[in-house]
Amino acid sequence: MCFFNRALSETPLVNTGKTDPKKYIINHTNFKIKDPKVTFDFYFNVLGMELLGQHDFPDIKSTLYMVGYKDQDAGAKSMFARGSMIEFEYIYGTDTDPNFKGYETGNQNQDGFGHFAII
């Protein structure tokens, strides 16, 4: 299994050893957000998700929020053992910067990100 996290590592790829791909899960997907309060209002109050974890990185002026549905069977599972989470990345100050125009969506040529589904 391989991990890459721009915020946590200078090393682009770390191989953790031989694994069985049939046991892989989709752990999370990441979205950059402008304002956590606005984002959380929708995901918590409309979709019923909960904050599962928060990781602050003041040196790079960023906070990661792990959001998803509380899994009663998950117990004390590591965040890396859970599935179906959304990781929201907040860069300090984007919510109050009047010059912030938003993030690149990849859809300028209509060939970028499509969607993710919650059913």
N, C-alpha and C positions, 0 to 999 in steps of 0.2 A: 504494500500500500504506500502511496506517496502523498505527502502533504506539502503545501506551499502557502505561506501567509506573508504577504508583503510587510505587514506591520511587525511581525515577530521574528523574521529571519532574513539574513543577508544571503543565505544559501537557497538557491532557487528550487532545489528538489532534494528530498530526503527519502531514501528507500528504507522502509522499516522491516524488510525481510520478505521471505516467501509467504504468500497468503493465498487463500482460496477465493477467487472473484465471485463465486456463487454466494458467498456470505457477506458481500459488500452491501451497504445500505446508502441511500442518499442522506447524508447527515444534515446539510443545510445549503441554502443559497444566500448570497449576499446582495443587499441593496444599500446604496448610499442614500441618506435622508437629510433633508434640510432642517427639520424641526421634530425632535422626538415626541413632543406633546401632541402635535397634530397627528403624527403617524400612529402613536399608541392609542389615541382616542378611537380610531377606526379599527385597528386590529384587536384591541381589548374589548371595547364596548359594542362593536358591531359583529365581529367574527368570534368573540369569546376566547381569544388566545390569552396567554399569560406570559409575563417576563420570567424566563427560566434561568437567565444568567446575565451578568453585566461585567465587562472587562474594560477598565479605564487605562488609557495610555497617554498620560499628560505630556510625556516627552515628545510625542508626535501629534499632540492636540487632537486626540481621537478617542471615542468610546464605542465599543461594540456591544450591542444588545442582542441576546439570544431569545427569540420569541417562538412560542408554539403552543400546542395543546398539551395540558398536563396529562401525562401518562401514568395512571395509577400503578401500573406494573413496572415502571421505570425505577422506582425507589431511588437509591443513591447512585444510579448509573452515571458514569462519566459523560460529560457533554459530547465526547467523541463516540460514545456507544449509542446515543439516542438517534432517532431519525426524524425527518420531516420538520426541521426547524428553519426559521428565517433569521438571518443575521443582519441586523440593521447597523450600518456604520454612520456615526454622526461625527463630522469634523467641526471642532469648536468654532463658534462664531457664524456659521452659515445661516442660522436662524435670525441673526440680528444685522447681517451685512446687507445694506440696501443695494450694493453693486453685485451681489451674488445672483447669477442668472440661472442656476440650476446645473445639474449634472448631465453629461453626455449620455443620451439614451441609446445610441446606436441605430436610431430609426430615421435619421435624416434622409437616407436614400431608400427607405422602406425595406431594408434588408437586415435590420438589427434584431433586437430582442422581440420575441413574440408575446409570450404570456406565461404565467404559471397558474395552475388551477387548484382551487380549494373546493372539495365536494363533500 
